């Protein structure tokens, strides 16, 4: 793996948590199309839910999420009222009461909610949707502002998986991203969840941060392993200050270059696999006993998932819904979102309706991102003659590969071990929208 190859494959590309990506969403697709798409869901279809909490207690300078520091409990209460009303609006559009297979509370930091507010939101979910003991219910939290009362409230609300943000344990790195968080504080959050009965723990890490080195990543991985998490997510930092304004607070001179970023990710990968974790896709790791390592995976806006629901409904400001007809995103600006919901209407601000071509390319990209391979017979079976266009592109890609990133298989092709770290860049070869947008993406490694 040469520095030249790493640099060439580091060109900015999407993370492909959707296809088409959010860069292709348009305001021409709005609430009317979302409503029709919701109504067309089969009566037998289960759904999954994403609920966005756009609040934090402190701004982390690396963060690209839609979130704001909030001190006003009134602002949080108003937002919760809007969330509950949106649940009612969406539920009323369904021909039946929907079963929910997965729930994810993200942010921001959902633990900016008080224990009482957590229970209030959990009760609202059960008023409008059907949860079962098999429903996976995950929440993201910031350990710096996490209490025993909140842990107990999350458990009572039905949470059975917690994602705990760490990023890096090195003090110099934490200072550079404005997120001081000790190992002891993180371990306390893990223990509070486990004592409350939430036994499935995820740890979220980031490489490519300012002042990070292979040594600091190694120390962070060793400390993370000592917490015995069920899953670890290892994301590459996306430095996009032209789009994410507060990232200008990060000293670009302290950022590792592409080769060092790549070395950090590969060292972390080796350490996690040596500790017995199974590598899932490009950036997730799971214990062999965890469902992520045992069943087929998909890719959505939360990354890799076992969720097989036909529809993902996003609730809250900026939340994105993924339905068979397309993608639909709520208004990003919280007051705009609240205004629409207060008027008794959906808050959809933009989206994209899928064409048959989109569905085929989405299938190809998801296969490459999840399984690192593509089967010609499977593609033909699903998409008929239309598949030939993509298969010709795949043939051209194989013929032009001089870096041994791909290899032919009896029924298609797959990524080689050299190619796996560059799955995003290889998947981008099948993205017909990529040259049509001016959107900024993160580097490919």
Secondary structure, 3 states (H helix, E strand, C coil): CCHHHHHHCCCCCCCCCCCCCHHHCECCCCHHHHHHHHHCCCCCCCEEEEEEECEECCCCCCCCCCCEECCCHHHHHHHHHHHHHHHHHHHHCCCCCCEEEEEEEEECCHHHCCHHHHHHHHHHHHHHCECCCCCEEEEEECHHHCCHHHHHHHHHHCCCEEEEEEECCCHHHHHHCCCCCCHHHHHHHHHHHHHHCCCEEEEEEEECCCCCCHHHHHHHHHHHHHCCCCEEEEEECCCCCCCCHHHHHCCHHHCCCHHHHHHHHHHHHHHHHHCCCEEECCCEEECCCCHHHHCCCEEECCEEECCCCCEEEEECCCCEEEECCEEEEECCCHHHHHHHHHCCCCCEEEEEECCHHHHHHHHHHHHHHHCCEEEHHHHHHHHHHHHHHHHHHHHHHHHHCCCCCEEEECCEEEECHHHHCCHHHHHHHHCCCHHHCCCCCCCCC
